[in-house]
Amino acid sequence: MKSVPPDSLPQKIQVVENAWIPLADGQRLAARIWRPEDAGQGPVPAILEYIPYRKRDMTRARDAVNHPFLAAHGYACVRVDLRGSGDSDGILEDQYREQELDDGVQVIDWLADQPWCDGNVGMMGISWGGFNALQIAARRPGPLKAVIAVCFTDDLYADNMHYMGGCLLADNLSESTTMFSANSSPPDPDIVGERWREMWLARLNGSGLWLDHWLRHQRRDDYWRHASICEDYTAIQCPVMAVGGWADGYTNAIFRILEHLEVPRQGLIGPWGHRYPHQGIPGPPIGFLQEALRWWDYWLKGRQTGIMDEPVLRAWMQDSAPPTTYFHERPGRWVGEARWPSPRIEPRRYRLGHGQLEEDADQSPAPLPYEVTIQSPLSVGLFAGKWCSYTAAPDLPHDQREEDGGALVFESAPLTTNLEILGAPVLELELASSQPVAMVAVRLSDTAPDGKASRVTYGLLNLNHRQGDRKPEALTPGEFFRVRVPMNNVAQVFPEAHRLRVSVSTSYWPLAWPSPEPVRITVRASSSALVLPVRPPSSADAEIRFQPPAGAPPLAITQLEPPHYNWLVHRDLAEDLSTLEVINDRGTFHIDEIDMKVRHSSREWYTYRDDDFTSPRGETKTLRTFQRGSWSVRTQTHTILTSDKSNFFIRAELDAWEGEKRVFCRNWDLKIPRDFL
């Protein structure tokens, strides 16, 4: 990425390290502000990023690239810590609750009233910041004129890191661990003064163990419907740019946003993981900040930038590539669709046969009856990668030949021409289960002539949710029924001479928590089919271009201890014990401009034994330290999630030290009933 020196940017900016935003109940939120030096004489629009990830240190490096660049092009960029996070007052007890959204509306009103703001406000954010930008937009604050949401969802239950297709994701444990650690971190004494210790202890006591909240809501109830904008798309009345990446976990929401919103909207999907596109990995990254400026200049300043002349959806059509857990660059090209759903995309059906996929032509004779069964081992899923790739580790799926020994596999003949898809493949199944609680995982892979199989997309379905996520029902063992298993949206080229492969398994651990008992499903292959969204190429695709990535100069950081990232699979054959270990250690680094030394490390272990479906165990540990001069604090968390046939069990510990003195310790020991899961 090109770093643009301050002298080369169009305007000089002023940086306010901390400003206090007062709330109606007397609490204050901490904000960092970048704005043009002359904004007091010539007010400018404001762009708000509103998240819990500690502006002072946790996102400081990212903020240093993004916000000064936008501010130097005539905006007041404001980065606010949520109530109870970073340097803000209060306690953060959960995600996306009414307090957070009400505070956000007050922040927008405060921004619009500042002498350096012209009254127009936009919201931009990735992940949490994309979620709440849309949630707050649905409350229609007057000054909010447009939104850019990156890596977000419109549905907190059905398409989030907690549950997928009614199945419990391991990312539920992983994300709760992130917040367990972040919420137990102290504010900076240089910002809040002597009250830092009082604020810290209040957070340690009050923020709680969010895994407890999330695991007590295993179906789509009011807890998840609150703040899910899919409950009423018409509530959003401002323009929305929806952005994501194929390696991220949140791309499906972009397609629903484009289909259901009734306001000006655009979708942009690259090959990236959970990152802003100008820092996107897998590459290629793009000039996303320049693209954001085109959006903001049009909607906040009324300038004709051509942004609304672009296709409603611009997406990276991925070329075929050998399977690997990490891409630096993902080969492909940009394609565009003027409308979504696109009338250019047509469904193509492939019938499931004797281990085969056969194109279902109109005049094809009816297939002969054919049934096949599978009871998958717990090993299916060890090489699945992460639900949401952060590309900080080798977290993409490995060669699917590692997985397919425990699955039903159906494969096409070699393709005679290239085949391109854009959208959500669906597997239609007629099946019966041997148990009253069961799940299926389905995968679509690209099989090369040498036999290597690259996973293109996948889907999960808790079969007890076959009638919907609100009222799961027990299955009748041996009774056949029909289901549709949607897979994640994707854009992919299957080259000539390659094969389509569909794989069906009854477990996918540790990406998803297994059923309470081993399950054997019987699939009536002769009445089941794969449906692909086939897209013809368009000559207009060649007109889609982006500028190279650019941003403000990076933050000055001195790395004191090196980072370490890895995924390791351990197999103990003597004990028949298998473990996936995930290492995400950012090392120790010094943030030069605030003279703070920071250490952050997390580790995760996902284990199972033999074919024991009560043996899966998820374990996480985190360590955070903050130090400046004689001020030194440390927090550690430890969480273990297990289950039996009827319950989940959580054991967790939180410890905090000031210097060498432990100042806080709390343990949790919880039992939560399984709810058709």
LUMSE-885473 format. One record per atom (N, C-alpha, C): residue in one letter; x, y, z. Coordinates in steps of 0.05 Angstrom, whole numbers, plus 5000, padded with zeros to 4 digits. Atoms other than C-alpha are relative to their C-alpha. Layout:
BEGIN
AXYZ;...
//
This chain:
BEGIN
M501749765000;M500050005000;M501850255000;K498549755002;K502550694982;K499350185024;S500349814978;S503551155043;S500350284989;V499949735010;V501851865025;V501050195022;P499049824979;P506152365064;P498150235006;P501849784993;P502352915101;P500250234981;D499649775018;D505453445056;D498849964972;S501250065026;S502553094995;S497049985000;L502950014998;L495453065021;L498850284995;P501149745008;P490753624999;P499650205022;Q500449814978;Q489553935068;Q501649915024;K498750064974;K493353985133;K497849955020;I502050084981;I489753665191;I500950055029;Q499649984971;Q489153755266;Q499049745013;V500850254987;V488953135311;V499550075030;V500749984972;V485353155378;V500249725012;E499550274989;E487952565418;E497649905016;N502450094986;N481852545463;N498150245004;A502149814995;A475352925466;A497749855014;W502250134985;W469552775513;W497350074988;I502749965010;I462552685485;I498049945022;P501850044978;P457352795539;P497449864991;L502550145005;L451152345543;L497950105019;A502249904985;A444352485571;A500049915029;D500050104972;D445452055633;D502550085016;G497749904986;G451852425652;G502649854994;Q497650145007;Q456751905625;Q501350144976;R498649885022;R462052095574;R501349784983;L498650185018;L464751735513;L502650144990;A497449905008;A472051815492;A500249994970;A499849995029;A473452035420;A502750114992;R497649895013;R479552155377;R499150124974;I501149855023;I478552665322;I502350094982;W498249895021;W482252825257;W498350194983;R501649825016;R479753445220;R501850204987;P498449795013;P482253975172;P500550235019;E499349794981;E485854535208;E498150244999;D501849775002;D481055055181;D497049925002;A502850094998;A474654655196;A498450185017;G501549814983;G472855165249;G498950234984;Q500949785016;Q472255695195;Q498349904976;G501650125022;G469555235140;G499249725008;P500950264989;P465554665172;P499949784978;V499850225018;V466053975140;V498149775010;P501550234990;P461953325143;P501749835019;A498650174981;A463752835198;A499549714992;I500250295004;I465152085190;I500649875026;L499950134974;L463951665252;L500749714998;E499550294996;E467150995270;E499749955030;Y501150024973;Y463950735334;Y500249705008;I499450284995;I466950085362;I501249975028;P499050044973;P469349775428;P503049935001;Y497350115002;Y476449605405;Y502250205006;R497949854988;R480450125443;R501650184980;K498849825019;K482250725400;K502950075009;R497449914990;R488250885445;R502349814991;D497950195007;D492050245427;D499249784981;M500750255015;M488249655398;M499650054970;T500349945028;T486249985332;T501650244991;R498649755006;R491150565333;R501549984973;A498550035025;A495350275276;A498250034976;R501949995022;R489250185231;R498950294997;D501149735001;D486450865250;D502050204988;A497949825010;A493151205233;A500150014970;V500050025029;V492450975161;V497450124988;N502649935011;N485051105151;N499150285004;H501349754993;H482651715187;H501550254991;P498749765010;P488152225171;P499750034970;F500349985030;F487552055097;F497350124993;L502749895006;L480052185096;L499850295010;A500249734989;A480752805141;A501450204982;A498549825017;A485853105094;A498650064974;H501749955023;H480653065039;H497450145007;G502249824993;G475853505077;G497849885017;Y502050124982;Y472453085131;Y501150015029;A499350034972;A472353075207;A499549705007;C500250294994;C473752345224;C500149975030;V500450024972;V471552145293;V499949705008;R499950284991;R473451485326;R499349995029;V501249994973;V469251355388;V500149725013;D500250254985;D470050805441;D497249985012;L502750054988;L463350495461;L500150045030;R500350004971;R460850585532;R501249755011;G498850234986;G465050135577;G502449884986;S497650105014;S470750045527;S502150224998;G497849805003;G477450385518;G500050205022;D499849794980;D477451055554;D497250115007;S502749894994;S469851155556;S499049915027;D501350074975;D465651145619;D498349754997;G502150215000;G461150575639;G501149724997;I499450285002;I460949825631;I498649894975;L501150135024;L459949425566;L499349725007;E501050264990;E455548825582;E499349814978;D500750175022;D453948555513;D500150164974;Q499949885027;Q453648695438;Q497350124993;Y502349895015;Y448649155402;Y497550035017;R502349964983;R444149275461;R498950284996;E501349755005;E439449865463;E501750245010;Q498449784989;Q444150285506;Q502150084980;E498049945020;E449650235453;E498950164977;L501249875023;L445050445397;L498950275007;D501049744991;D441851005437;D502450195003;D497649844998;D448851265454;D500950094973;G499149945027;G450651235380;G498450234988;V501749785011;V444751675361;V500850265014;Q499249764987;Q446852175414;Q502750104990;V497449925011;V453952175387;V499650144973;I500549885026;I451352335317;I498950285003;D501249744995;D447152905343;D502250205011;W497849834989;W453253175382;W501850094977;L498349935022;L457553145320;L498850214982;A501449815018;A452453515278;A499950285012;D500149744986;D452354075330;D502750145003;Q497449884996;Q459854195331;Q500650224980;P499549785019;P462454845300;P501649924976;W498450095023;W467254455255;W498549804982;C501650195016;C461654005227;C497850164986;D502049865016;D456954245172;D497249885004;G502650124994;G451253815201;G499549734986;N500350255014;N452253215154;N501949795012;V498450214988;V454752555184;V499749754984;G499950275010;G456751885155;G501149815020;M498850214982;M458351235191;M501449804983;M498450205014;M463850755169;M501249825020;G498850194981;G466150125203;G500249734989;I499750285008;I468549415195;I499249835024;S500850194980;S465548835233;S498050145020;W501849874981;W462449125297;W499150274990;G500649745010;G462849815266;G498150004976;G501950035022;G459149565204;G497349925010;F502650084988;F453849225246;F498550245011;N501549794987;N452149825288;N499550254983;A500649795018;A452650315231;A497249964987;L502750055011;L446649975199;L497950005021;Q502050004979;Q443149865265;Q499250285008;I500749724993;I443650605281;I498650144977;A501449895023;A441650785210;A497049935001;A502850084998;A435250395223;A498450175019;R501349814982;R433750895278;R499750284989;R500449765016;R434051455227;R500850265014;P499349734990;P437952005263;P500350204977;G500249805022;G436952635222;G502650064986;P497549935013;P444252815210;P501449784984;L498650225013;L446252115186;L499049984971;K500849985028;K446352165110;K500949764984;A499150235016;A450051535087;A501849825018;V498550214984;V453650895112;V501849854981;I498450215012;I459450465091;I500449785021;A499850224981;A458949785125;A501849784987;V498050195009;V464749295118;V499949755018;C499950254985;C464548555139;C497950005022;F502249964981;F457748595173;F497949794995;T502350165005;T451248215179;T497550165005;D502649884995;D443948415176;D498349825018;D501550204984;D441847795217;D501849895021;L498250074978;L445047695285;L500049715007;Y500150284995;Y442746975290;Y501049834977;A499750195022;A442746655222;A502750034985;D497649955016;D449046965193;D502050165016;N498249864982;N453847145249;N502049795010;M498050194991;M459746835285;M499049815021;H501150174979;H455046505335;H498949744989;Y501450235011;Y450746035294;Y499950024970;M500250015030;M450345815221;M498149774994;G501950215006;G444345435195;G498949865025;G500950124975;G442345325268;G502149845014;C497850154987;C449044995284;C501750205016;L498349844983;L453545265339;L502850014988;L497349975011;L460045545311;L502150025022;A497849974981;A466745485346;A500850305002;D499449714998;D467546235329;D498450135022;N501549904977;N462346345383;N501850015024;L498150014978;L467546135434;L502350184994;S497749835007;S473146485397;S499550305004;E500749724998;E469647155393;E499450085029;S500549944971;S467147115465;S502650035015;T497349984987;T474447015485;T501250274994;T499049735008;T476447645446;T498850215018;M501349794984;M471248055483;M500649965030;F499350064972;F472747715550;F502650145007;S497349884995;S479947965543;S499950304996;A500149715005;A478448655513;A498550145022;N501649874980;N473048815564;N501350025027;S498650004974;S477748665622;S502450185000;S497749825002;S482949165598;S499450275011;P500549754987;P483849825634;P500050244981;P499649755015;P483050535608;P502950105005;D497349894998;D489450935599;D500050235021;P499949784980;P491251365661;P500750274988;D499449745013;D494051895614;D497650144988;I502549895011;I486951995587;I498050055023;V502249984980;V482351865647;V501050095027;G498949914974;G487052055704;G499849795022;E499950184977;E486851755774;E497749815002;R502350174997;R480051445765;R500349744983;W499750235018;W482950915717;W499649745015;R500150254985;R483450395772;R497149945008;E502850044993;E476250495795;E498449914975;M501350085025;M473850445722;M500749714993;W499050275007;W478049815711;W498649795017;L501250194982;L475449455772;L497049974995;A502950015007;A468249635753;A499649824975;R500350175024;R469349315685;R500649715006;L499350274993;L472648695714;L497649875014;N502350114985;N466648605760;N497449984983;G502649975013;G461148805712;G499649914972;S500450075028;S462548625640;S498949724996;G501150275001;G461447885650;G501249834979;L499150205018;L462547265609;L497949984977;W502049985021;W459047375542;W499349734988;L500650275010;L459446645522;L497549905014;D502450084985;D454146535576;D497550114987;H502349885013;H449347025542;H499449854974;W500450095027;W450446755472;W499249714999;L500650295000;L449846015490;L497349955012;R502750044989;R443246115526;R497850074980;H501949935021;H439946335461;H500849844975;Q499250185021;Q440745735414;Q498150004977;R501949975022;R434745905371;R499650294994;R500449735008;R432546535336;R497750125017;D502049894982;D428946895393;D500350315000;D499949714999;D427947625412;D502850115005;Y497349914995;Y435147675436;Y501550064974;W498649965025;W437647595365;W498550184981;R501649845019;R431847935329;R500550305006;H499449724994;H433448575367;H502550084985;A497749885015;A438148995323;A500749844975;S499650135026;S437748505265;S498350164979;I501449825018;I436048985209;I498349854980;C501750155018;C433148425167;C497149985009;E502749994990;E427048475212;E498350214987;D501449795014;D425249115176;D502050174983;Y498149865018;Y429549325117;Y499150294994;T501049745007;T425049925105;T500750215020;A499249814979;A427450245170;A502550164991;I497649865010;I433950435134;I499250184977;Q500849805019;Q432851075095;Q502350164988;C497749865011;C439951295078;C501649814982;P498550175018;P444551035023;P502149835014;V498250194987;V448950425040;V501949884979;M498050155014;M455450165011;M500749765017;A499550254986;A456249435032;A502449864989;V497450095009;V463249145029;V500849755015;G499150244987;G466248465043;G502049854983;G498050165014;G470947915020;G499249715001;W500850295001;W470147184999;W501249845022;A498850154978;A474846945054;A498950085027;D501249914975;D470747315106;D497549835006;G502450154993;G464747015142;G497450154995;Y502449835000;Y459847585127;Y499050084973;T500749915026;T458947625052;T497149964993;N502850065007;N451947335049;N498250255004;A501749774994;A449047965081;A500150214977;I499849815022;I451448385022;I497949954979;F501950075021;F446948014974;F497150065010;R502649944990;R440948085020;R499550305001;I500249704999;I442348835029;I499350104972;L500549905027;L442548934954;L497249934990;E502750085008;E436048544945;E497850145014;H502349924984;H431848825001;H500050305007;L500149724994;L433949545015;L498650154978;E501449845019;E429850074981;E501350284996;V498549755002;V435150624982;V502349954981;P497650045016;P441150754937;P502149835014;R498250194987;R446150194951;R502049894979;Q497950135016;Q452449864925;Q501249785016;G498550224988;G455949214938;G502749974988;L497250035009;L463449094934;L501149765015;I499050254988;I466448404946;I502649934986;G497450085010;G473848234938;G500749735010;P499150264991;P477947624953;P500849995030;W498849964975;W479647885022;W498749845023;G501150094974;G478747625093;G498850235015;H501449814983;H476248035152;H501850255004;R498349765000;R479948675134;R498850214982;Y500749795020;Y478849345101;Y501449944974;P499050095026;P479949255026;P502750114992;H497449905007;H486049705021;H502349865014;Q498150174985;Q489549235070;Q499349714997;G501250275003;G486148615042;G501949784994;I498650255004;I489147925046;I497949785001;P498450025024;P488547505004;P499650244982;G500249785019;G490048034952;G498649924975;P498849744999;P489648404909;P498350205017;P501449784987;P487948994955;P499350214979;I500849785019;I484749604923;I500150275015;G500049734988;G484550354934;G497350065013;F502649984987;F478750294982;F499550285011;L500449744989;L479850965016;L499250204979;Q500849825022;Q479451314949;Q497149944991;E502850075007;E473050924934;E498150115021;A501749884979;A470251135002;A499750304996;L500249725005;L471851854984;L498050064978;R502049965021;R467851794920;R497249985012;W502650044988;W462051544962;W499350245018;W500649784982;W462652075016;W499750274986;D500249755015;D463852644967;D497250034986;Y502649995014;Y457452454930;Y497750045020;W502350004982;W452852344990;W500250215022;L499749804978;L455752835041;L500650284989;K499349745011;K458153394995;K498550074974;G501549945025;G453753324933;G501650024975;R498249995023;R459553244885;R499449774981;Q500450215020;Q458852844820;Q502749854997;T497550165000;T464152304829;T499849754982;G500350245016;G461251764784;G499549745015;I500350244984;I460451284842;I497449854995;M502650125004;M453151164828;M499649904971;D500150115027;D454651004755;D501249724999;E498850274998;E458250364778;E497849795002;P502050214996;P454749694776;P499249985029;V500950034973;V450549554837;V501649805016;L498250204988;L455048954851;L502649984984;R497450055012;R462448934837;R501349785017;A499050234985;A465648264856;A502449884986;W497650135011;W472147894847;W499349714993;M500550275010;M471047284804;M502649845003;Q497650154993;Q475946784832;Q500649784979;D499150215018;D479946354784;D500649755017;S499250254986;S481445634802;S502850025010;A497449994988;A487345554848;A500449755017;P499550244983;P490744964883;P499350065029;P500749954972;P488444864955;P502450085016;T497949914981;T492545235007;T498750145023;T501149874977;T491445515076;T500650305001;Y499349715000;Y494246205057;Y500550084971;F499449875026;F493946624994;F501150285005;H499249725000;H498047254986;H498350154979;E501749885021;E494347404920;E498249774990;R501950195011;R488147044896;R499550074971;P500449935029;P487947014819;P497050034994;G502849955008;G481647274786;G499750264985;R500649755014;R478347884755;R497550125012;W502449864991;W473048404771;W497749964981;V502450025016;V465948294747;V497950185013;G502149824989;G459648714755;G497349924991;E502850055007;E452148644756;E498550265005;A501549744998;A447549244743;A497749985020;R502250044981;R442048934787;R500649755016;W499950244984;W441448434843;W497449965014;P499050235015;P438547924839;P500250064970;S499449945028;S441347924769;S498449814982;P501450175019;P436847684712;P501849844982;R498150145018;R443147464676;R500849735012;I499150254987;I444446904727;I497849805000;E502050205003;E440846254714;E500749755017;P499450244984;P440245634759;P500549764981;R499450245015;R443344994733;R500049765020;R500350234982;R441444324765;R501849774992;Y498550245003;Y445843724775;Y498949795018;R501150224983;R442643074799;R502349855013;L498150174986;L446142654851;L499549714991;G500350285008;G447441944826;G501949825015;H498250204987;H452041354842;H502850135002;G497549864997;G457641804867;G500550214979;Q499749825022;Q456442254808;Q498250245002;L501749775005;L453742944791;L499450004970;E500750015028;E449842934726;E498250244994;E501649775007;E447143564692;E497149914994;D502850085002;D439543534695;D498750154976;A501149875024;A437443704624;A497049954999;D502950025000;D430043804608;D499049734990;Q500950255012;Q429543164568;Q501249755013;S498650224987;S433542734616;S497949805011;P501950204989;P430042074635;P500150015031;A500150014970;A427841994708;A502149825010;P497950174989;P433541724750;P498949765014;L500750234985;L433241034780;L500350055030;P499849964971;P431941014855;P502749925011;Y497450064989;Y438441034894;Y500350145027;E499649904973;E439941114968;E502949945009;V497350034990;V446541205003;V500150115028;T499949914972;T448441285077;T502850095007;I497449914989;I453941625117;I499750055029;Q499749924971;Q455941675190;Q502950115002;S497449885002;S461742165191;S501549985027;P498349984975;P467542125241;P500450295007;L499549724990;L469242735283;L502450134986;S497749885014;S475542825241;S499350184977;V500949835022;V471543145185;V499750285010;G500049724991;G472943885194;G502650105011;L497449914989;L480043885222;L501450184981;F498649845020;F482344205157;F498150194986;A502049825011;A476244655146;A500850295000;G499449724996;G479645295166;G498050145018;K501649844981;K476245855204;K497550104986;W502549905011;W469046075194;W500450284989;C499449735009;C471546785187;C503050045000;S497149985002;S478646855161;S501050285006;Y498749744994;Y482747405193;Y502750014986;T497550025015;T488747185151;T502450085017;A497749964982;A493147275212;A501449745005;A498950274997;A494546535209;A499349844975;P500850165023;P494045975157;P497249895005;D502650074991;D486545955168;D498049944978;L501750085022;L483745775099;L499849704998;P500350295001;P481245075082;P502249874985;H497950165013;H486344545063;H498849834978;D500850195020;D485944025008;D497749835010;Q502350144991;Q479043715013;Q500249705000;R499550294998;R481843015002;R500549925029;E499650054971;E483643075076;E497449955014;E502650014987;E476243125092;E498049804989;D502150145014;D472542705041;D499849715006;G500250284993;G474042015069;G497749955019;G502250034982;G468542135121;G497550134990;A502349875012;A463442425073;A499049854976;L501050085026;L458842245016;L501150194979;V498749835021;V462242494952;V498649944974;F501250025026;F458842634886;F501650184981;E498249855018;E463142864827;E499149994972;S500849985028;S461743094757;S502149884982;A498150065021;A465042874693;A501750254995;P498449765006;P470743334670;P498350204984;L501549805014;L467743994647;L501150044972;T499149965027;T468044114572;T500550294993;T499449715003;T468044874579;T500250125028;N500049864974;N469345374634;N497250055010;L502649954987;L463645454684;L500550215021;E499849794980;E462746104724;E497450025016;I502349964983;I458146194783;I500350255016;L500149774983;L456046804823;L497449995015;G502350024984;G451346734881;G500249775020;A500150204979;A449246194931;A499249734988;P500850275007;P449545464909;P498249885021;V501950144981;V444145024941;V500149714995;L500250295002;L444044284955;L497249925010;E502650094993;E437043994955;E500349705007;L499650284991;L436843344995;L497349885010;E502050164986;E431742815012;E501449805017;L498450174982;L434242455073;L498449925024;A501150094974;A432742095138;A502449985019;S497950004980;S436642115203;S499549765019;S500350224980;S438041555253;S499650115028;Q500249884974;Q437642045311;Q498050245000;P501949784999;P432642575334;P501350284998;V498549745003;V438043125333;V502349944981;A498050055020;A442543175273;A500750264984;M499249785017;M446343645227;M501249884974;V498550075023;V449143625157;V501850244993;A498249805012;A455143995127;A500349924971;V499750055028;V455544065052;V502250184989;R497749855011;R461544285011;R500049984970;L499649995029;L462544484938;L503050054995;S497149985005;S469644364913;S500650004970;D498950005027;D473644474850;D502249794999;T498150215001;T477343834833;T501750024975;A498249965023;A483443924788;A500649724988;P499350255012;P485843394739;P501949835016;D498150164983;D491243184789;D498649895025;G501550104977;G485743034841;G499950185023;K500249824978;K487043614887;K497350145000;A502849894997;A480443894914;A500150255017;S500149744986;S479644634933;S497150065007;R502749934992;R473544804974;R499350284990;V501049755011;V469645354939;V498150145019;T501949894981;T463945444988;T498849775016;Y501250214984;Y460045065041;Y497550115014;G502349934984;G453645065082;G499549815022;L500750174978;L451244795148;L496950025005;L502850004992;L444244595170;L499549825024;N501050164978;N441744365237;N497349904991;L502450115012;L436343895212;L497650045017;N502349934983;N432044055272;N498950274995;H500949735008;H431444755243;H498950004972;R500850025028;R428844505177;R497550164994;Q502449845003;Q422244885188;Q500550295008;G499349734992;G425945515211;G501550005027;D498249984977;D430445765267;D498550085026;R501449914976;R424945995315;R498949775017;K501250224986;K421845325333;K501149744990;P498950265009;P426544735323;P498349775010;E501650234993;E423344055325;E501749754998;A498650265001;A425743345339;A499549864973;L500350175023;L426842885279;L498749735008;T500950274996;T423242225273;T501949814987;P497950175013;P428841715262;P498749824979;G500950175022;G428041355196;G498050134981;E502049875016;E422941845168;E501350204980;F498849835021;F424842185102;F498650274999;F501049735003;F424042925091;F501950154981;R498449855019;R426643455043;R501050265013;V498849754991;V431344035059;V501550134977;R498249845017;R434944585021;R502350105017;V497749914985;V441944725046;V501550214983;P498549795015;P444345405020;P502950015008;M497149964994;M451845495015;M500650304999;N499249715000;N455546155024;N500250094971;N499649875027;N455246624964;N502950004993;V497350015010;V461346594921;V500050074970;A499549975029;A464146784852;A502549834994;Q497950205005;Q468346234822;Q499949904972;V499750125026;V470945974756;V500949715004;F499250285002;F471145214746;F501049964972;P498950015027;P475845114687;P499349744985;E500250235017;E475144634630;E501849785010;A498550244991;A477543934649;A500049965030;H500350034971;H476244054723;H497249875005;R502550134992;R470543704761;R498750165023;L501649914977;L465043944807;L499949785020;R500350204980;R465043584873;R498250105023;V501749944977;V459643584927;V500549795021;S499550184977;S461043284996;S498050055021;V502149984979;V455943145050;V501049845024;S499150134976;S457842985122;S498150065023;T501849974977;T454242915189;T501450145023;S498649844980;S459543305228;S502050184985;Y498049815011;Y464343885215;Y501550145022;W498649904976;W468343965279;W502950064993;P501249824980;P471244425302;P498750254988;L501449765010;L468144935254;L497350025013;A502650004987;A461444725283;A499949785021;W500250194978;W459744375348;W498449764991;P501450245011;P457643645334;P497349955014;S502450094988;S450943335348;S500649845025;P499550134975;P450043005416;P500849714998;E499350295005;E450742295387;E500749964971;P499450065028;P453541985324;P497449964984;V502450005017;V448542055267;V500749864974;R499850125027;R447541625206;R497650114984;I502249915017;I443641955150;I499949834975;T500450135026;T440741625089;T499050204980;V500749805020;V440442055027;V498849864976;R501150095026;R435741904969;R501250174978;A498549855020;A440742124918;A498450054975;S501549975025;S436042014860;S497950225000;S501849774998;S431442564886;S501350245013;S498549784989;S436943034909;S501650144977;A498649855022;A440543574868;A501650235010;L498549764996;L445744114867;L499050214980;V500949785017;V443344784840;V502250225001;L497949805002;L448745274816;L499050254987;P500749755013;P447846014800;P502150074978;V498149985022;V451246034732;V499850284987;R499849725010;R453646714706;R501550004974;P498549975025;P455446844633;P501950245002;P498249775000;P461547294623;P498850244986;S501049765012;S460348014603;S502450174992;S497849825010;S464648484561;S500350255017;A499949764983;A462849044610;A501849965024;D498350054977;D466948704664;D502750134998;A497349885004;A473348974634;A500150295007;E500149714994;E471049684650;E500350055030;I499949964971;I471349564726;I503050025008;R497349964991;R477749854755;R500050155026;F499649864975;F480350104822;F502850125000;Q497349894995;Q486050554842;Q501749825018;P498350154982;P492050244877;P499450095029;P500549934972;P491350224954;P501850225009;A498549784989;A493550854990;A498950075027;G500949924973;G493151135060;G502150195012;A498149844986;A496551585110;A502449835010;P497750154990;P503451395137;P499349825023;P500650194979;P503450785183;P500950115027;L499349944973;L503850845258;L502949915007;A497350084992;A510950835288;A499749805023;I500050214980;I511450175326;I502749875001;T497550164996;T517549835355;T499349735009;Q500650274992;Q516749085356;Q502249905019;L498050094979;L520148835420;L500249705001;E499950295002;E518248105415;E498349924976;P501350055026;P516147785349;P497349875003;P502650135000;P509047575333;P500349714991;H500050285009;H507346845321;H497249914995;Y502650095008;Y501446575283;Y500349724988;N500050275013;N499945845265;N497549855007;W502050204994;W494845295261;W501449734999;L498650264998;L497244605283;L498049785006;V501650244995;V493843925280;V501749805014;H498550204985;H496243445334;H498449745001;R501350275000;R494542695329;R501549825020;D498950194980;D495942255390;D498749734994;L501250255009;L494841565361;L499749805024;A500250174977;A496141215428;A497450055015;E502449934986;E490441595461;E497650044982;D502149945020;D486441685397;D498850285005;L500749734993;L486342425413;L501050194979;S499249815021;S486342975360;S499450285010;T500349724991;T487243725373;T500850194978;L499249775017;L487144335329;L500850235018;E499049784984;E491444875361;E500350254982;V499949745015;V490745605338;V501650195017;I498249814986;I496246095357;I499750274987;N500349735009;N494946835351;N501450185020;D498349864981;D500647185387;D501250244985;R499049765013;R501947905367;R502750105011;G497549934988;G508247925409;G499850255018;T500049764984;T510348535449;T501050234983;F499249785017;F510749215416;F499650265016;H500049734987;H511849945436;H498750194980;I501349795016;I507150485409;I501550265007;D498149794994;D512151045404;D498750265008;E501049744995;E507651655403;E498550035027;I501349984973;I504051475469;I501749865021;D498150134982;D510051115500;D498749775016;M501350234987;M506050485515;M501049744988;K499250275008;K508549765514;K497649825003;V502450175000;V503149265496;V500849714993;R499650285007;R503048505496;R497249884997;H502650125005;H497248105467;H500449724988;S499750275010;S496947355458;S497449845006;S502250194995;S491346845450;S500649734987;R499750275010;R491246095440;R497449855003;E502550165000;E485645615424;E500749714995;W499750295004;W485144855427;W497349884996;Y502550135005;Y479544445397;Y500749704997;T499250284997;T479943705416;T497649824998;Y501950224998;Y476143055408;Y501549745003;R498850274996;R477342325425;R498449794985;D501150235013;D475941735380;D497350084987;D502649945011;D468541725360;D498050085022;D501649924977;D466042005426;D498950284995;F501249755007;F461142555409;F499550185025;T500049834976;T461242795482;T502850105007;S497349934994;S468742895479;S500950274989;P499049745011;P469343545437;P500350215023;R499349814979;R472544085479;R501350244987;G498749765009;G474244805463;G501250145024;E498649864978;E479345165506;E501550244989;T498749755009;T482045875500;T501550125024;K498549844980;K487246285538;K500950264987;T499049755010;T488947015530;T501850135021;L498349844983;L494247475558;L500250284988;R499649735009;R494448235554;R501550155022;T498649834982;T499348715585;T500250284989;F499749725007;F499849475584;F502050125020;Q497949894982;Q505949855611;Q501050274990;R498849745005;R508450565614;R501450095025;G498649934976;G513850745663;G499549805023;S500550174977;S511950475732;S497149884999;W502750115002;W504750345710;W500049754983;S499950265013;S503849615692;S497649845008;V502350174994;V497549185687;V500049764982;R500150255015;R496248485663;R497349865005;T502450164997;T489948075650;T500449734986;Q499950275012;Q489147335635;Q497149895001;T502550145001;T482946945614;T500549714993;H499950295007;H481746195609;H497249904999;T502850105004;T475345885582;T500149724989;I500350285010;I473445155571;I497049954995;L502750075007;L467144935535;L499949704993;T500450285005;T464944205537;T496949944999;S502850075001;S458343825531;S499749705006;D500850285001;D454743175544;D497549994982;K502250025018;K448442935509;K497850205005;S502249824992;S443943425546;S500850295006;N499249744990;N448044025568;N502750094988;F497449885004;F453744505552;F501150075028;F498849934975;F458744645608;F502250214994;I498049795003;I462845285614;I501550035026;R498249934977;R468745375661;R501850234991;A498549775008;A472146045659;A501350145024;E498549864979;E477246455698;E500950274988;L499049735007;L479047195696;L501850095023;D498149904980;D485247455733;D501250264990;A498849745007;A488148155735;A502150085020;W497849914983;W494648435763;W500650294995;E498849745001;E497149125778;E502849975010;G497350084993;G504649055778;G500149705005;E499950284992;E505848395814;E497849925019;K502250054981;K499648445857;K497549924985;R502550085012;R493548055836;R497750165013;V502149834989;V487648535844;V497249904994;F502750105006;F481948125816;F500249714991;C500250285009;C480047395807;C497149925002;R502750105000;R473447085787;R499849744983;N500450255014;N471346385766;N497049964993;W502750075009;W465146145728;W499849704997;D500450295004;D462345435728;D497049974994;L502749975009;L455945405687;L499149754984;K501250215015;K451244885658;K497650124984;I502149895017;I446745065599;I498849784984;P501350225015;P441644575569;P500450034970;R500050005029;R442444385496;R497150024990;D502749955011;D436544625454;D500049904971;F500050135027;F436044135395;F502650074986;L497449925011;L443444255384;L502149795007;
//
